[in-house]
Amino acid sequence: MESGLEVAGMEALAERVARMSAGDLMVVLAALLRGGGEGELADGLARAAVEPKCAAEAVAAAFRAAV
């Protein structure tokens, strides 16, 4: 996620995620998919019809589950 969002360190990552754009959301979603073994799905994300609200909820759920 750090490289995709062009930040260095957890503090910078947290700051960036706090003001996430739609593009940032797609980067994070793709990183989570790849981390979960879904590289092919992550690669096709740019061509997928992604509902931003659902994507944001999925990302938030993933972060909550990791804590």
Phi, psi and omega per residue, in radians:
M1 nan -0.683 -3.119
E2 -1.018 -0.837 -3.111
S3 -1.185 -0.693 3.131
G4 -1.114 -0.589 3.132
L5 -1.668 0.016 3.104
E6 0.985 0.863 3.057
V7 -2.257 2.859 3.113
A8 -2.230 2.098 3.072
G9 1.680 2.758 -3.092
M10 -1.155 -0.641 -3.139
E11 -1.101 -0.804 3.125
A12 -1.157 -0.644 3.110
L13 -1.128 -0.796 3.131
A14 -1.072 -0.700 3.124
E15 -1.122 -0.743 -3.129
R16 -1.169 -0.734 -3.127
V17 -1.161 -0.543 3.132
A18 -1.131 -0.411 3.120
R19 -2.206 0.854 -3.017
M20 -1.182 2.299 3.030
S21 -1.549 3.040 3.098
A22 -1.076 -0.698 3.104
G23 -1.131 -0.705 3.090
D24 -1.075 -0.724 3.132
L25 -1.025 -0.730 3.131
M26 -1.170 -0.656 3.090
V27 -1.089 -0.812 -3.129
V28 -1.151 -0.775 3.125
L29 -1.053 -0.765 3.111
A30 -1.103 -0.710 3.124
A31 -1.114 -0.725 3.119
L32 -1.147 -0.710 3.096
L33 -1.089 -0.788 3.125
R34 -1.091 -0.732 3.118
G35 -1.107 -0.479 3.115
G36 -1.587 0.156 3.098
G37 1.496 0.227 -3.103
E38 -1.889 0.929 -3.112
G39 -1.045 -0.707 -3.139
E40 -1.121 -0.732 3.106
L41 -1.140 -0.717 3.107
A42 -1.089 -0.696 3.137
D43 -1.130 -0.504 -3.126
G44 -1.600 0.037 -3.057
L45 -1.048 -0.647 -3.119
A46 -1.102 -0.466 -3.130
R47 -1.674 -0.062 -3.071
A48 -1.527 2.662 3.024
A49 -1.489 1.803 -3.082
V50 -1.922 2.174 3.084
E51 -1.458 2.048 -3.045
P52 -0.936 -0.722 -3.122
K53 -1.100 -0.786 3.131
C54 -1.133 -0.709 3.122
A55 -1.110 -0.772 3.134
A56 -1.111 -0.706 3.111
E57 -1.137 -0.679 3.120
A58 -1.156 -0.726 3.109
V59 -1.127 -0.781 3.133
A60 -1.078 -0.706 3.121
A61 -1.119 -0.683 3.125
A62 -1.124 -0.740 3.121
F63 -1.171 -0.692 3.114
R64 -1.114 -0.699 -3.126
A65 -1.170 -0.477 -3.106
A66 -1.418 -0.251 -3.071
V67 -1.462 nan nan
